[in-house]
């Protein structure tokens, strides 16, 4: 595959740089493949962590309401996996592009918060942020330490603390979704980075793009999508190469 050859990919990265310079409104859409280089497990790949769990059983509204110990154990484990995790160079490239006025916003499926940690300001967290917590009963913001410790809500007294992530059985946050859609519909260039394009409704976003779309992913995905360019490889490496052309 030409993408896997250094020369072929180099030409495509240079082409992407030209597209980025020409675009007056660029948006990025990122998925799990953006975070794997920070040693966060990709739950949906062939080797992904989800293969050991039934997500609809442990990361669902039903588990939260009817099997809280299992729900709590699962998310404590996920939070433990984030300890010491930091953004990789690709996250910082996107943050720099925003500072330079070359990237309008990032819509992300990831709940890690790494884009914000890298310095990106306009981030639409479509599936929430696992680093913050709230009470599922009264809706008040909660201390994550209380959630980790398995404590009850200090306001309503119910054992219903949870991370601020979208669970199976819940809809995406409307305001965040609408803002992301508005940017993507307006964009002249959409960078689709590290996503399997399997999760609805986020997998519909590339089809809403007002301009050209480009895939940056470790695997060639989305055969039915009209990508103008496909760059196959690690997101961090490709974005670092991109920076060198700008």
Steps between C-alpha positions, in 0.01 A plus 500: 500500500646836397397663828732269691803603295684801638519674162134450413382616839738794491341623179156465653604689814632780281169503312312517830718794606402683182134427564531624857668825390227561246213428737344792683299276735644167609353265760636174644295196601695262724437152636668231707790465257608851595548392861660158460844659453460634854462137612125518545336174388292514184180330607380422149805372313564130443724505806281750684410471865126471424558143379527399868178675600145547383482881492122501505519313830758707685495847339126545483220682673365160604824411679513841669146461630482126566857378555691795638788292646582361153460843340723659763767231474517539122542877502748497786706263284473736203608795711797303633610444141516878454745553786820645359358524149603818318432642153726379219660727235194474273279658766745789526508546122123545492521748789768696314293504181215654697732766645622581149143542378522196273255283696161622610400222739525134596202270534609189688354165594770465767423556867864527612523880500841481330418762237435758771809389693706563185365854480211477254233754596200423280431130561158340460505190722219305334516211746584703810807515723592217733718724717197674654206356693142579592205349684265312272213566740515873576733606220745689721869503414694260722857456614668222306666384820156434645407295194821298518442434868147378431342770714142617478409842365567764769192695385222244458655206685445248221767261380483625143831674428626444147752634250381767256495264203223391266385151595331242282135592511566876513500760224791728420492843670281709262686831530840342437368294209330798338814715532714227343254450215489874433880520471524189282225616266682830458853363465704501181717213627424225750781288644361162611764361736515162670136397488348167401199677345283229654326690779171674420429790484859627493574292191254723313702816561745455208199484269387842624830674423461812292835448329762233440563219749832331576553174689798457733486155655711196584266284292323590178138540605182644360515362147161655426610849605612745228837589652710726280813357661582201720815497713558162663724487805528621857321829560781649706761421237293635211404818684865556595597463135221739407636762735835488320327602175324801651 
